[in-house]
Amino acid sequence: MNEVQTNTEQLFKEVMGSYPSGVTVVTTVDANNQPVGLTANSFVSVSIDPLLILWCIDKKSTSYAAFEHSDYFTVNILAADQGDACWAFASKKEPDRFSKCSWELSENKVPVIKDAFANLECKKYNVVDAGDHYILIGQVVNIHKTDKEAMLYYKRNLGAVPESFGK
């Protein structure tokens, strides 16, 4: 990799890290029905009819095999007070991510994080190969929302949506 490419990639990371976003933990189960999850802020709505969302996962992620083979996953949109869960599911060193939050299995047999701002249970709709990531598109089959405030991520910091945003 040449210096210009390295500088461009670093600038890209800086720009994207300075773009405020919500925070999700995407969960599923592996072939042994063990819970698997990771923090993702690459999450957006795609369609209203049908209800579709998408999120992205690194091709090198050790969690990808579980998502590849599972028919369902949950996008847990974290609440402002769930910073510990955010960092646990983002860490490659955390041996038991699910011990850092309260969760349960849904009727679709996928982990749902309790007390999140919202949970979107999805049936896998499509997977798109995109550079060094896969784009997973899910059809929303169940939605749960609490009265909590959503978490905001900005420049490696977590917090609530500011009061000035007209809650």
Phi, psi and omega in degrees: 000129181276170185297321180297317179296317179298315179296321179295317178296319179296317178297319177301314179298319179296315180297311183294325178289343179263005177263111183300140178212168170280178181231133177236155166242119181262131187231152174202192173235152179273187183298338178263013182062027174269141181292141179226140178198159178207153177282136178216132173249004175270075186223130178211160172281151182240314189209148174268326182228094003280169177290108180233143173231168172218156173211164185239145179227137178297135179299335180273358182296133177292344180276345188301320182304321179296317180290327179296321186265350181268143177276341184230153171209163177239132170263110179263109179276112189291148174277160184303334183266015183251037180301320180300318178294318178305307183290326179296315182283344175274339185281134174277349183262350182284114184286333182224077183303322185288347176285349182268005179206166176266133183209168177209163174274138179277179175298334178273007176065036173238147180294137176235124179281124180288153176064016173288165174301315178203156176232129177242105176278134186228146169264132182300128185253319181195156173231130182242131176282124184218091178063234181268012179230164167249143174259120178259122179255130180237144173267121183291124180246346179204137179231135173228133179230140176257182176267008181285165175274143178287153177279144177242137178244129180205121179051049178066019177242148179245149176182183177276163174294131183301146179306325183294351181276007173072050178302000000 
